[in-house]
Amino acid sequence: MKKVPFRVFYLHNVSTNLNESNPVMHHVRITTPSRLHFSLLDLNGALGRIDGGFGLAIAEPNFQIVAERATDVHVSSSIYHERACGIIARLQETYPFPGIKLTFESEIPMHCGFGSGTQLSLGIAQAVNVLYELGLDVQELAKAVGRGGTSGIGVAAFDTGGFIVDGGHRFPEQKTSFLPSSAVGDIPPPPILIRYSFPDVPLLIVIPDCSRIYGDREVELFRTLCPQPEWVAQKLSHILLMQILPALVEADMHSLGRALNQIQTFGWKRVEIDAQGAELQLTLDFLRDSGAFGAGVSSWGAAICAISEDVNKLKQDTEAFLKTLPSGGTCFITRASNLGASIVSG
């Protein structure tokens, strides 16, 4: 088996004729990253744009999906069967392919802050795109499956990996309300302003077992707590421009960690943390008190990314700490994904 460069499938007008020089693929394996979403930038709109944000693609957890051409729809998944079938049905409305067989060999956990919905949707859409030679790029795939209507981090994480900053949506011309991607309908992903490769350092991901924010509850929080004050966007933008981005360019993990710590204390990130309950804040406090340079909650959580000089020691201590929580939790070490999703053909 050979690994096929991801971007070769972005070409338009790909011929569907079968010949030796252009063989039709019948079997592919797609591996997606997860994404960490550190913060939305502007939930006020005073400058004529809303949303915006910054985040990071990570190698694990991931979806590993084996996809094959089929005459019907077959999905083998422990938790994503119904959702995967819905994504396929949506794609078939626009691109009438006969069917597909999907086998999930690994899965991103739901509602933990890893952007599983976007990675699942794009992974399936890319499988269809490749197997049936649709010639669509990632932006077109995102539009086809309805992702990127609030944040562009998940779409870009799938596309290129790395540390990503997106520029949000025009307000109110392009987007008229403060809502999550799952609730906004047919709005294209925002423009990507910056993409950097992230330093090759180990990252500790900690997931305390606490409440999950999604669906109607997430929509209600957006509706009742937005717009946020204008100063929140100003402060976040200042931290991003003068702390986070220079820290990335200089591979200064201490400064990056301090910036992450700051972000947890105000604005929309504070809303997200408070909505989860005491366990999330207790875990953040523990990580900082136990040697982490910084720790940041991804999206609504419960996943936290921690940066430390000795990640193995911090992991060991965190495993013991999680046992003291009412429902426990898990933690593991991963690294950034600076390549995005991969496709292997057979």
Residue pairs with C-beta under 8 A, 6 or more apart in sequence:
1 344
1 345
1 346
2 344
2 345
3 342
3 343
3 344
4 28
4 343
4 344
4 345
6 339
6 340
6 341
6 342
6 343
9 126
9 129
9 130
9 135
9 343
10 135
10 136
10 137
10 138
11 135
12 135
12 136
12 137
13 135
14 133
14 134
14 135
15 22
15 133
16 24
16 133
18 24
24 133
25 130
25 131
25 345
26 68
26 69
26 131
27 66
27 67
27 68
27 69
27 345
27 346
28 66
28 67
28 127
28 130
28 131
28 343
28 344
28 345
28 346
29 64
29 65
29 66
29 67
29 105
29 343
29 344
29 345
29 346
30 63
30 64
30 65
30 67
30 123
30 126
30 127
30 341
30 342
30 343
31 62
31 63
31 64
31 65
31 341
31 342
31 344
32 62
32 63
32 65
32 108
32 119
32 120
32 122
32 123
32 158
32 341
33 57
33 58
33 59
33 62
33 119
33 157
33 158
33 161
33 337
33 340
33 341
34 57
34 58
34 60
34 61
34 62
34 108
34 114
34 115
34 116
34 119
34 157
35 55
35 56
35 57
35 58
35 114
35 115
35 118
35 119
35 153
35 154
35 157
35 298
36 55
36 56
36 57
36 58
36 113
36 114
36 296
36 298
36 299
36 303
36 305
37 53
37 55
37 113
37 115
37 151
37 153
37 154
37 298
37 299
38 53
38 54
38 55
38 56
38 260
38 263
38 269
38 296
38 298
39 53
39 54
39 236
39 263
39 267
39 268
39 269
40 51
40 52
40 53
40 150
40 151
40 268
41 51
41 52
41 53
41 54
41 168
41 233
41 236
41 237
41 240
42 49
42 50
42 51
42 52
42 168
42 233
42 236
42 237
43 50
43 51
43 178
43 226
43 227
43 228
43 232
43 233
43 268
44 50
44 227
44 228
44 229
44 230
44 232
44 233
45 171
45 172
45 227
46 230
46 233
48 170
48 171
49 167
49 168
49 169
49 170
49 171
50 168
50 169
50 171
50 175
50 178
51 150
51 151
51 166
51 168
51 169
51 175
51 190
52 165
52 166
52 167
52 168
52 190
53 151
53 152
53 153
53 165
53 166
53 168
54 153
54 163
54 164
54 165
54 166
54 240
54 244
55 151
55 153
55 157
55 163
55 164
55 298
56 157
56 162
56 163
56 164
56 198
56 305
56 336
57 156
57 157
57 158
57 160
57 161
57 162
57 164
57 336
57 337
57 338
57 340
58 203
58 205
58 305
58 334
58 335
58 336
58 337
59 334
59 335
59 336
59 337
60 332
60 334
61 106
61 107
61 108
61 109
61 114
62 106
62 108
62 119
63 104
63 106
63 107
63 108
63 116
63 119
63 120
63 123
64 104
64 105
64 106
65 102
65 103
65 104
65 105
65 123
65 124
65 127
66 102
66 103
66 105
67 100
67 101
67 102
67 103
67 124
67 127
67 128
67 130
67 131
68 100
68 101
68 131
69 98
69 99
69 100
69 101
69 131
69 132
70 98
70 99
70 100
70 101
71 98
71 99
72 98
72 99
73 85
73 88
73 89
73 99
73 100
73 101
74 99
74 100
74 101
74 102
75 81
75 84
75 85
75 88
75 101
75 102
75 104
76 102
76 103
76 104
77 84
77 102
77 104
77 107
78 104
78 107
79 107
79 110
80 104
80 107
80 120
83 117
83 120
84 102
84 104
84 120
84 124
87 120
87 121
87 124
87 125
87 145
88 100
88 102
88 124
88 128
90 144
90 145
90 146
91 97
91 124
91 125
91 128
91 144
91 145
94 144
95 128
95 132
95 134
95 144
97 128
97 131
97 132
100 124
100 127
100 128
100 131
102 124
102 127
107 116
108 114
108 115
108 116
108 119
108 120
109 116
109 207
110 116
110 212
110 214
111 212
111 213
111 214
111 300
112 207
112 212
112 301
112 302
112 303
113 297
113 298
113 299
113 300
113 301
113 302
113 303
114 298
114 303
115 153
115 154
115 157
115 299
117 147
117 154
117 181
117 182
118 142
118 147
118 148
118 154
118 155
118 157
118 158
118 181
119 154
119 157
119 158
119 341
121 142
121 145
121 146
121 147
122 138
122 141
122 142
122 145
122 147
122 154
122 155
122 158
122 341
123 158
123 341
124 145
125 136
125 141
125 144
125 145
126 138
126 141
126 158
126 341
126 343
128 134
129 135
129 136
129 141
130 343
130 345
136 144
138 155
138 158
138 159
139 155
139 188
139 189
142 148
142 155
142 188
142 189
143 186
143 188
143 189
146 181
146 185
146 186
147 154
147 155
147 181
147 189
148 154
148 155
148 181
148 187
148 188
148 189
148 190
149 169
149 175
149 179
149 180
149 181
149 182
149 184
149 185
149 186
149 187
149 188
149 189
150 179
150 180
150 181
150 184
151 166
151 181
151 190
152 164
152 166
152 167
152 189
152 190
152 191
152 192
153 164
153 166
155 189
156 164
156 166
156 189
156 192
156 195
157 164
157 337
157 340
158 340
158 341
159 340
159 341
160 195
160 339
160 340
161 336
161 337
161 338
161 339
161 340
162 195
162 196
162 197
162 198
162 336
162 337
162 338
162 340
163 194
163 195
163 196
163 197
163 198
163 248
163 336
164 192
164 194
164 195
165 192
165 193
165 194
165 195
165 240
165 245
166 189
166 190
166 191
166 192
166 193
167 190
167 191
167 192
167 193
168 190
169 175
169 187
169 190
174 187
175 184
175 187
177 184
178 222
178 223
178 226
178 227
179 219
179 222
179 223
180 218
180 219
180 222
182 214
182 215
182 218
183 218
183 219
183 222
194 245
196 245
196 248
196 249
197 336
197 338
198 248
198 336
198 338
199 248
199 251
199 253
199 336
200 335
200 336
201 253
201 307
201 335
201 336
202 311
202 333
202 334
202 335
203 305
203 306
203 307
203 311
203 333
203 334
203 335
203 336
204 287
204 292
204 305
204 306
204 307
204 308
204 311
204 314
204 315
204 318
204 331
204 332
204 333
205 303
205 304
205 305
205 306
205 331
205 332
205 333
205 334
206 283
206 287
206 295
206 303
206 304
206 306
206 318
206 322
206 329
206 330
206 331
207 302
207 303
207 304
207 329
207 330
207 331
208 279
208 280
208 282
208 283
208 302
208 304
208 322
208 325
208 327
208 328
208 329
209 279
209 302
209 325
209 327
209 328
209 329
209 330
210 276
210 277
210 279
210 280
210 301
210 302
210 327
211 275
211 276
211 277
211 302
212 300
212 302
213 221
213 272
213 275
213 276
213 300
213 301
214 300
218 300
221 271
221 275
225 268
225 271
228 267
228 268
229 267
232 266
232 267
232 268
235 266
235 267
236 263
236 267
239 259
239 262
239 263
243 255
243 256
243 258
243 259
243 262
244 256
244 259
246 252
246 255
247 253
247 255
247 256
247 259
248 256
253 293
253 307
254 293
256 293
256 294
256 307
257 292
257 293
257 294
257 295
257 307
258 293
258 294
259 294
260 294
260 295
260 296
260 305
260 307
261 288
261 294
261 295
261 296
263 269
263 296
264 270
264 273
264 284
264 295
264 296
264 297
269 296
269 297
272 297
272 299
272 300
272 301
273 280
273 281
273 284
273 297
273 301
275 300
276 300
276 301
276 302
279 302
279 325
279 326
279 327
279 329
280 297
280 301
280 302
280 304
282 325
283 304
283 321
283 322
283 325
283 329
284 295
284 297
284 304
286 318
286 321
287 295
287 304
287 306
287 314
287 318
288 294
288 295
290 314
290 317
290 318
290 321
291 308
291 309
291 310
291 313
291 314
291 317
292 306
292 307
292 308
292 314
293 307
293 308
293 309
294 306
294 307
295 304
295 305
295 306
295 307
296 304
296 305
297 303
297 304
298 304
298 305
302 329
306 314
306 318
308 314
311 333
312 333
315 331
315 332
315 333
318 331
319 331
322 328
322 329
322 330
322 331
